């Protein structure tokens, strides 16, 4: 799929401005300067009550508004430029943008003691943590909508005379599947918020249909068949590189319809083994979401590697896939009472190997930065590469019986990252905090000198 050129949103304009270019080309320097500036600000506030007031009512709120503004622009850009063609990247960018916007507003609210605004981020995060079932229900209901759309397409094709019998059968099965998945999603939401009637939207319907054995078997068979067809559509959509959200929604809808159909038909046949197959195993929907998300990340990452080679972002995508796919399978296995130790080990090993690959990609980028004279980015990337390598060794050590890997990871950290932290980061932070005036001057001179040197080198090249 060929991506369209991005729409020139305010975020794109900022990204490609002179300031945006400086930030993009000096990510490590930007992070170091931001952290060091925060320490200088804290030190000055601790030593001067007057400056503390200036910081509280001026500097900090301004920084918070800046963060909120840039984050809001990023969220808008995600909706305009990323979600239509790269849904998972767009969702991650949108989530980060919304979180940054709310976080910036909370900084303003806490500094100026503004009610409600002082919990702009923490309150929604608390709600999300408490209502995971509702989010899962919304995703399952999305699968129902996807099945409904497919049913309409089949009925339209049948009306035009295209394989009339086949399309009518698929349309009916998909329509039943759509109803089941939508009701299943509604029930998960109802259970989450304890809403009467809604909390038995699907199970109540199944119980009502189960009063007659012939009707239960017929409806269950039709429902399971529709689930199988929707699963086939999800596979086809995945293979042709279709919208990942649609694929995931179709997969979750297929699981809901398939399990619900088997449970319903089994009840009609008097089979004890199928009792509660859907209603008692909501974890299977979560498993579908995790596994489907991992499969999408795997496909996207492999495609990017084939196009651009191994890079930090696509290797992180492989790392996520290596954890999500076996992790989702483990959630599904646990929900039906199977042991998941092996799958957990596979997930840990996969994540460890992925971190190792990411370490290689970041390390290679560090070498490239050093060769171009960008020593700050080279140092930051080198440190990140070592940290990722240590994490990868530890994860593989936990997930496999190979002796010594976990200890090797710790040794790497003890001989690289920890000395850097103890002998460079901590003393530097203490100097900046205890001497904010001199520290601020050194920081400004250092950042300015580094940028000037890079600019001079670029002009020579």
Helices and strands as residue ranges (DSSP letters): H 10-15, H 18-25, H 27-47, H 49-54, I 55-59, H 60-77, I 78-82, H 87-112, G 117-119, H 122-130, H 132-159, H 164-193, G 198-200, H 201-209, H 213-239, H 244-269, G 272-274, H 283-308, H 312-335, H 341-371, H 375-399, H 405-415, H 417-420, I 421-425, H 426-434, H 436-460
